[in-house]
Amino acid sequence: MTDLGVVSTLPRPAPLVLGGQRFDAARPAVMGIINRTPDSFFPAARFADDASALARIAAMLDEGVDIVDVGGVRAGQDGDWVSEAEEIDRVRPLLRAVRERFPSLVLSLDTWRAGVAEACRGLIDLVNDTWAGADPELLTVAADQGVGYLVSHTGGLAPRTDPVGVDYGPGDDAVVDDVLAGLASGAARALEAGIRPDGVIVDPTLDFGKTTLNSLALVRSTARIVALGFPVLQAISRKDFVGETLDLPIDDRLEGTLAATAVAAWQGATAFRAHDVLATRRVLDMVASIRGDRPPLHTDRGR
């Protein structure tokens, strides 16, 4: 890569390697969201059948997606409980179909259950452990499959629990310090289990076990999370902290999402979980070029 004079004080994103592909400062990853659910919080990301999900994935590839994250259970506590068997029935056929149609696409499984990850053996490149090790066997299953593993922070909440009465202490440092300690500990466990260092992703997990002020503090402290030395994922897209900050419903949260995305990308996050793939791709590429990590596609102006 051409040396574009990167500002020396900018955090250097740790590289992420999944499915034989490398994501780094010059190529930050867009993780597109596919919810194989009837009730996830953003209706546009709900897919009732595999055919519609496959059509969206094909469109995401045209928009510049790098990773597709498939989940079968709504994150929040609203909606019906989903058994492990039903979750498997929702995600495994889709993952198999995606693997057959798009064999080089990096696939992530959004689950907290070891049994679901085991049922998807051979179909995934990453286990997105959304609920911070609620099932301790999930990490073992990921390591045994040789796939990447995402370390999350949920403030100790059980799966599908909405935050109530959250209090990490006064000021930004309290929540940031708690998140840093939790992510460092989780990453250490992942390494000990045998996950490759460039396959361990840390995610401050905005909104999960967090107030809006907590999540805002974590976005502006992204550089401190990057300093842990692992690739950082920021899952910002259309979340409640964006909605509460701007007093906007889910459908109107794109601009707030992209503003927070740019701030986190400037500070060195490597990957971004997103509903709006094309817009996120363009923001990340522009930020990477401003940072000096990615050359512009054209430089004809003024010649």
URQUITA-V638448 format. One record per residue. N is the residue number from 1. RES is the residue in one small letter. D_LAST is the distance of its C-alpha to the last C-alpha in Angstrom with 1 decimal. Layout:
BEGIN
N_RES_D_LAST + N_RES_D_LAST
END
This chain:
BEGIN
1_m_22.5 + 2_t_19.6 + 3_d_20.6 + 4_l_18.5 + 5_g_20.7 + 6_v_23.3 + 7_v_25.4 + 8_s_28.6 + 9_t_30.9 + 10_l_29.9 + 11_p_32.6 + 12_r_32.0 + 13_p_33.0 + 14_a_35.7 + 15_p_34.8 + 16_l_36.9 + 17_v_38.0 + 18_l_39.8 + 19_g_40.6 + 20_g_38.7 + 21_q_35.4 + 22_r_33.7 + 23_f_32.3 + 24_d_30.7 + 25_a_28.1 + 26_a_25.2 + 27_r_27.3 + 28_p_29.7 + 29_a_32.4 + 30_v_33.2 + 31_m_36.9 + 32_g_37.9 + 33_i_41.4 + 34_i_44.1 + 35_n_47.5 + 36_r_50.2 + 37_t_52.3 + 38_p_53.8 + 39_d_53.4 + 40_s_50.3 + 41_f_49.1 + 42_f_46.0 + 43_p_47.3 + 44_a_44.1 + 45_a_44.3 + 46_r_47.9 + 47_f_48.7 + 48_a_52.3 + 49_d_51.9 + 50_d_50.0 + 51_a_48.6 + 52_s_46.8 + 53_a_45.5 + 54_l_44.2 + 55_a_42.4 + 56_r_40.7 + 57_i_39.7 + 58_a_38.1 + 59_a_36.1 + 60_m_35.2 + 61_l_33.8 + 62_d_31.5 + 63_e_30.4 + 64_g_29.6 + 65_v_33.0 + 66_d_33.8 + 67_i_37.5 + 68_v_40.1 + 69_d_42.9 + 70_v_46.2 + 71_g_49.0 + 72_g_52.4 + 73_v_53.8 + 74_r_52.8 + 75_a_51.9 + 76_g_54.0 + 77_q_57.8 + 78_d_57.9 + 79_g_58.8 + 80_d_61.3 + 81_w_61.7 + 82_v_60.3 + 83_s_62.3 + 84_e_60.9 + 85_a_62.0 + 86_e_60.3 + 87_e_57.1 + 88_i_57.1 + 89_d_57.9 + 90_r_54.8 + 91_v_52.2 + 92_r_53.4 + 93_p_53.3 + 94_l_49.9 + 95_l_48.5 + 96_r_50.2 + 97_a_48.7 + 98_v_45.1 + 99_r_45.6 + 100_e_46.7 + 101_r_44.0 + 102_f_41.0 + 103_p_42.2 + 104_s_39.1 + 105_l_38.7 + 106_v_39.6 + 107_l_42.7 + 108_s_44.2 + 109_l_47.7 + 110_d_48.4 + 111_t_52.0 + 112_w_54.5 + 113_r_57.1 + 114_a_57.6 + 115_g_59.4 + 116_v_56.5 + 117_a_54.2 + 118_e_56.8 + 119_a_57.2 + 120_c_53.4 + 121_r_53.5 + 122_g_51.2 + 123_l_49.1 + 124_i_47.0 + 125_d_44.6 + 126_l_45.1 + 127_v_48.0 + 128_n_47.0 + 129_d_50.1 + 130_t_49.7 + 131_w_53.0 + 132_a_52.8 + 133_g_55.3 + 134_a_57.9 + 135_d_59.0 + 136_p_59.1 + 137_e_59.3 + 138_l_55.9 + 139_l_54.2 + 140_t_56.6 + 141_v_55.8 + 142_a_52.0 + 143_a_52.6 + 144_d_54.9 + 145_q_52.4 + 146_g_49.7 + 147_v_47.2 + 148_g_45.2 + 149_y_46.9 + 150_l_45.8 + 151_v_47.6 + 152_s_48.1 + 153_h_49.8 + 154_t_52.1 + 155_g_54.4 + 156_g_57.3 + 157_l_57.6 + 158_a_59.0 + 159_p_57.1 + 160_r_56.5 + 161_t_57.6 + 162_d_55.9 + 163_p_55.7 + 164_v_58.5 + 165_g_59.3 + 166_v_56.4 + 167_d_56.6 + 168_y_54.9 + 169_g_55.7 + 170_p_54.0 + 171_g_50.4 + 172_d_47.3 + 173_d_48.5 + 174_a_51.6 + 175_v_49.9 + 176_v_47.0 + 177_d_49.5 + 178_d_51.6 + 179_v_48.7 + 180_l_47.5 + 181_a_51.0 + 182_g_51.5 + 183_l_48.3 + 184_a_48.9 + 185_s_52.4 + 186_g_51.3 + 187_a_48.7 + 188_a_51.3 + 189_r_53.7 + 190_a_51.1 + 191_l_50.4 + 192_e_54.2 + 193_a_54.6 + 194_g_52.2 + 195_i_48.9 + 196_r_46.0 + 197_p_44.1 + 198_d_40.8 + 199_g_42.8 + 200_v_44.2 + 201_i_42.3 + 202_v_43.4 + 203_d_43.3 + 204_p_44.5 + 205_t_45.6 + 206_l_44.9 + 207_d_47.7 + 208_f_50.1 + 209_g_52.8 + 210_k_50.5 + 211_t_50.5 + 212_t_47.4 + 213_l_47.2 + 214_n_47.5 + 215_s_44.6 + 216_l_42.4 + 217_a_43.3 + 218_l_42.4 + 219_v_38.9 + 220_r_38.1 + 221_s_39.8 + 222_t_37.9 + 223_a_36.8 + 224_r_40.5 + 225_i_41.0 + 226_v_38.1 + 227_a_39.8 + 228_l_42.7 + 229_g_40.6 + 230_f_40.7 + 231_p_38.1 + 232_v_38.5 + 233_l_38.7 + 234_q_38.5 + 235_a_40.3 + 236_i_39.3 + 237_s_39.0 + 238_r_41.0 + 239_k_43.6 + 240_d_46.3 + 241_f_44.8 + 242_v_41.8 + 243_g_44.2 + 244_e_46.5 + 245_t_43.8 + 246_l_42.5 + 247_d_45.8 + 248_l_44.4 + 249_p_45.9 + 250_i_44.4 + 251_d_42.6 + 252_d_40.6 + 253_r_39.5 + 254_l_36.1 + 255_e_34.0 + 256_g_36.3 + 257_t_36.0 + 258_l_32.2 + 259_a_32.2 + 260_a_34.7 + 261_t_32.7 + 262_a_29.6 + 263_v_31.8 + 264_a_33.5 + 265_a_30.4 + 266_w_28.9 + 267_q_32.2 + 268_g_32.1 + 269_a_34.1 + 270_t_33.5 + 271_a_34.9 + 272_f_35.4 + 273_r_38.2 + 274_a_37.1 + 275_h_38.4 + 276_d_35.0 + 277_v_33.1 + 278_l_29.9 + 279_a_29.4 + 280_t_30.3 + 281_r_27.9 + 282_r_24.9 + 283_v_26.1 + 284_l_26.6 + 285_d_23.3 + 286_m_21.5 + 287_v_23.9 + 288_a_23.4 + 289_s_19.6 + 290_i_20.3 + 291_r_22.9 + 292_g_20.5 + 293_d_22.6 + 294_r_20.5 + 295_p_16.8 + 296_p_14.9 + 297_l_15.1 + 298_h_11.5 + 299_t_8.4 + 300_d_5.8 + 301_r_5.6 + 302_g_3.8 + 303_r_0.0
END
